[in-house]
Amino acid sequence: MIELLGILLLVQGGGGLINRLLGSTNPSWFVQLHLLPPGMHVVASALMVAAGVVVLFAERARKQRRRSE
């Protein structure tokens, strides 16, 4: 379930970031583009990507620790 959260953060953040960097004005299905003011879109999307990476790597490390015990 934690992996799903990490993947969702990556997809939402990455997609929103690409959406804004390519100059689209349509928020599409990216949550942060609907909820936040336009000035925060790129920053919020980048933070979501970073959070997704952190969640996925932390879950991977936790699983590896359990296997080694």
C-alpha positions in Angstrom: 0.0 0.0 0.0 2.9 2.4 0.7 4.3 1.7 -2.8 1.0 2.8 -4.2 1.3 6.1 -2.4 4.8 6.6 -3.7 3.7 5.8 -7.3 0.7 8.1 -7.1 3.0 10.9 -5.9 5.4 10.3 -8.7 2.7 10.2 -11.4 0.8 13.2 -10.1 3.9 15.3 -9.5 5.7 14.3 -12.7 2.7 14.7 -14.9 1.8 18.1 -13.3 5.4 19.2 -13.8 5.5 18.2 -17.4 2.1 19.8 -17.9 3.3 23.2 -16.7 6.8 23.1 -18.2 5.3 22.4 -21.6 3.1 25.5 -21.2 -0.3 23.9 -20.9 -3.0 25.9 -19.2 -5.3 22.9 -18.8 -5.0 21.4 -15.3 -6.0 18.0 -16.7 -6.3 15.3 -14.0 -3.4 16.5 -11.8 -4.7 17.3 -8.3 -2.2 20.0 -7.3 -3.1 22.0 -10.5 -6.7 22.1 -9.4 -6.1 22.9 -5.7 -3.2 25.3 -5.7 -2.7 28.8 -7.1 -0.8 28.9 -10.4 2.4 30.3 -8.9 2.8 27.2 -6.8 2.2 24.5 -9.5 5.8 23.8 -10.5 7.2 23.8 -7.0 4.4 21.6 -5.7 4.8 19.2 -8.6 8.6 18.9 -8.0 8.0 18.4 -4.2 5.5 15.6 -5.0 8.1 13.9 -7.3 10.7 14.1 -4.5 8.2 12.8 -1.9 7.3 9.9 -4.1 11.0 9.0 -4.6 11.6 9.2 -0.8 8.6 7.0 0.0 9.5 4.4 -2.6 13.2 4.2 -1.5 12.3 4.1 2.2 9.8 1.3 1.6 12.4 -0.6 -0.4 15.0 -0.2 2.4 12.5 -1.3 5.0 11.7 -4.5 3.0 15.4 -5.3 2.6 16.0 -4.8 6.4 13.2 -7.3 7.1 14.7 -9.9 4.8 18.1 -9.7 6.4 16.8 -10.3 9.9 
